[in-house]
Amino acid sequence: MKARAIGLTIAALLSLLLAAAAAKKPQQTGWGYAAGGAVKVFEGLSLRPKLLEPLGRSRVSVIKPETLEVKLGWAESSQLKFFPTDRFPANADLFLRAGAPFTDDAVAADTVITRRLLQQPSGAPLLVCLFDSPGIPNVRLQIFTADADHYAPGPYLEFPNAQIHSPVGGLEVKDAVGDGNECLISHEAFSQGEQNQGVRLVVRRFEAGALKTLWSAPLEYTNLASYEPQSHKLTPPEKNVGAPGTVTKASVDFAANSGKPEIIWKATIEFHILGHEKPVDALTVVKHCAWTGAGFEPIQ
């Protein structure tokens, strides 16, 4: 580890810290941006430091969504690009620009901001901020667009706040299409009621001043709120996702087939019937969702 290791706070875009004394609150000294691949953030500088979380190229914070806990860590300085403190807005500025309810001091004090940079084919990158607090009814995902001297508030999405854990997790940035217009990839919880819920992966990007959804598919989907009297498989097999008595677990890979972007969705679907603790059947589904020019082909 180089002597110039960087303290990171997760309330901001890789906020560089100066910790004068352990008993004092660390003070921000600048910004760091993970621009060259995954960056590992460690809890300490011992010979066997504890890994907090790997940071992707545009991952800008380390936050436990379940508790909104802010963690401090250490990263290798050579893996980050540095900016002065005035390069990006402070939290107080973002609260003011986002407007209500974040202009309320009590709400702002309990709100954690997760930041991402979203590169565009030309011009300055967008600043994407997730405002999350147990004290607000909706978690907000907001775009801020850069002009000559500041970031202006742009479009935003809101998600009902589950309060126990964040409805939005796994926030990543990737050039999934390969045209330089980076996509925002999020894991979003959904619920149709008790025992009928899951997490979907959603791919969006900024087009014509708005956040456009390019693709969405479940990563997890459990529907044990009701059952079929016996195992019943639908055709094509992907139609079984979310059917009564099914549990689906899936993974997603971004790839290119003969140079054409695609998303590969791989899922295992288990079938359950009443009175049986274990699944009575299962099937595996692999879907190649090609880029159509306007979005990726849906799984169904």
Residue, then its C-alpha position, 0 to 999 in steps of 0.5 A: m500500500k502506498a503512503r498516499a493511501i486515501g481515506l474514503t467516506i461513503a456519504a459522497l463521491l469517494s470523498l478524500l479525507l484528512a483524519a487528524a485524530a481518531a477522536k475527531k470527525p474526518q474532514q474532506t480534502g477532495w474527490g476521488y474517481a474510480a476511472g480505471g477498473a474495480v477499486k478495492v476499499f479496505e477497512g484497515l492498513s494491516l497486512r490482512p486488511k478487511l475488504l469492505e466492498p469492491l468499487g466499480r469504475s463509477r462506483v462512488s460510495v460504500i453504503k449498507p443499504e439495509t442500515l444506511e451505515v456510512k463506512l470509512g475505508w482505505a484504497e490504493s491511491s494510484q487507482l483513483k483520479f483526483f479532483p478538488t473539493d469544489r469540482f462536485p457539489a457538496n451534500a448541502d448544495l444537492f439537498l437545496r437543488a433537489g428541493a423538498p423534502f430534502t430542504d428540511d434540515a431534519v430530513a437532510a440530517d438523516t439522508v445518505i447520498t450515493r453518487r455515480l458519474l454517468q459518462q456521455p458521448s460528448g460533454a461533461p458526465l452526468l452526476v447521478c445521486l440516490f437520496d435515501s433516508p428512513g424518514i422519507p416516504n420515497v427514495r429518490l434517484q436524481i440526475f444532475t446535468a453539468d453546465a459551465d459552472h454548476y450542476a442543475p437538477g434534471p429528471y428523477l425517479e422515486f421508489p416507495n421506501a421500505q424503511i427496513h432496507s433500501p428499495v434500490g441497491g447494486l447501483e452500477v454504471k456500464d457502457a452496455v451498448g458500446d456507444g459511449n452513452e453509459c447505462l445506469i444499472s440498478h437492483e430494485a425490490f418489488s412486492q405484490g404482497e407477502q410471499n410474492q416479491g423479488v428484485r429486478l435488474v433495470v438498465r436505463r440511460f439518459e436520452a433526450g433529457a429523460l431516463k429511458t428504460l432499456w431492459s428489465a428482468p427479475l434477479e429473484y422472484t418468489n411467489l409462494a402466496s398461492y400454489e398450483p395443485q400440481s407442478h405445471k410448466l408453461t411454454p416458453p419456459e421464461k413464462n414460469v417466472g412469477a407463476p404461482g408456486t415458483v421461486t426464480k433466481a437469475s444472473v445477468d451478463f453483459a456481452a457482445n455476439s459478433g460485435k452486437p451488444e446483448i444481455i444474457w439472462k440465466a435463471t433457475i426456476e423451482f416449482h413448489i406444491l403445497g405440503h412439500e418442503k422442497p421443490v418438486d421440479a426445476l428448470t433452467v432458462v438461458k435467454h440472449c437479449a440482443w440490442t435492437g437499436a432502441g433497447f434490449e429484447p425482453i425476456q418474455 
